[in-house]
Amino acid sequence: MTNQVSTAASRREAKFEANRPITTKAALWDARWAKINKTAKALIALSFNLKDHDKNKLKAPEKLLSIAKSNAVKAGFIALEVCSRCGGTGKFSWNSRTGSKCFGCHGHGKQIPSATAVLKAVKQAAKRGEKVSR
Ligand SMILES: [Zn+2]
């Protein structure tokens, strides 16, 4: 009888575990990591020493991707490109709330190149022996 109860209880426990939502930050990080594309993963892996970081404290993969891209620009591995939305004018269609400021470049007229282009540039920098990760 005692045995039966504990079996039912452990089955309940197992079911509970399986249906439990993701609660730890590390597990959430892994779930988000699974959703981003191969290029983004490669760029993040090149730009940060992920093994040395605690996933419970690490920024979300999407955030790391944008940091990796802007760091590559700051380090001079790749130059900003002309905004594809406004063609470099910084202006787009007018509306009463935001005026005519381009949403693609926040009015700067330049944008960070694609992850594919940045990854290529970072790989080349690594090949030249430059420090690309932190
Ligand atoms: Zn623009």
Residues whose N, C-alpha, C, O or C-beta is under 5 A from the ligand:
A	BS01	ZN	C83 R85 C86 G90 C102 G104 C105 G109
